[in-house]
Amino acid sequence: MTDVGIVGAGAGAAAAAFVVDGTVPDADVTVLEKSGGLCGRAATRRHDDLTYDYGANYLKSDDDRVAELITETLDDEGLVDVTDPVYTFEADGAVSPGRDADEHKWSYRRGLTQIAKRLFGRTDATVHRRTRVETIRRVESESTWELDDADGETHGPFDVLLLNPPAPQTAELLRTAEWDDPLRETLIEAVGAVEYRSVWTGVLHYPFALDVPYYALVNTDKEHAVGWISREECKAGHVPDGETLLVVQANAEWSAAHYDDDPAENVAAIADHTADIVGDERLADPDWTDHQGWRYALPEGGVDRGPIDSARDAGLYLLGDWVAGEGRLHAALANGLDVGERVAYGV
């Protein structure tokens, strides 16, 4: 029996669990997720007849293994591909065609969280939601790992432990870990050095259709308060006909400066910016809104892989987009597939 513990139920964790469960016949996989959802920042909400991806916007096809996983290995029922282009805008709000480099822009009729739900659904993994891990413990005499949650329950022992939270949260778990090994300090230093951009997101609904030729707008000079605007109605099944639902992400500087401000004021400011950029004054007055702050949204770069690779000797694996060095959903999935194979084959 190989007992595998996973902290976090993000896309990388789901991919790793899928590989391990399908490759190691006697694997027993346990996942502890602090929130009530799956798939990390690839998050989906529903409101009345609306479905919207309010974190990651879509899945790119930049990795062949991920593309095969989504379109062939998993059930592709409900998979949608946005064909409308991505346009650009500058600091002065001027919009122009020209940055639609992604071959595919995938989501599902029921949203991006379907990726993790379908991956975990193809395994026998036990997933505990709303379970916050507070302490990691290395039991050297048994060469195993244990996890204590916020309710005082201990999980394990595990032969292998996978950590999937964002780098700052992973670093904190390592700081408080009961693990007497010089490698721990080296890991903390490497993981703690990964910097993140915060993103504050507003979701804006309107009872009319927006007549524009693009799916999304991206700010290329990174000088505008808004970094991204996308139309959820371009994803089949997300928005009723004749309506508009915009997901608007502020840039890193604006998000950091206003992260803890009154959400209603933030949404109003984002709506005003959106109206100016799109050139439609009606967008300043949405009839329904939602919002979400992502404190650890996008890693600014990769991590020193030396300590992470060394940790495998102790049965400890770190995974996620920040390990891959690219803050995109396909990168998290690809890294999860890699980690799953390393666990399965002991490499």
Secondary structure, 3 states (H helix, E strand, C coil): CEEEEEECCCHHHHHHHHHHHHHCCCEEEEEECCCCCCCCCCCEEEECCEEEECCCCCECCCCHHHHHHHHHHCCCCCEEECCCCEEEECCCCCEECCCCCCCCCEEECCCCCHHHHHHHHCCCCEEECCCCEEEEEEECCCCEEEEEECCCCEEEEECEEEECCCHHHHHHHHHCCECCCHHHHHHHHHHHCCCEEEEEEEEEEECCCCCCCCCEEEECCCCCCEEEEEEHHHCCCCCCCCCEEEEEEECHHHHHHHCCCCHHHHHHHHHHHHHHHHCCHHHHCCCEEEEEEEEEEEECCCCCHHHHHHHHHHCEEECCHHHHCCCCHHHHHHHHHHHHHHHHHCC
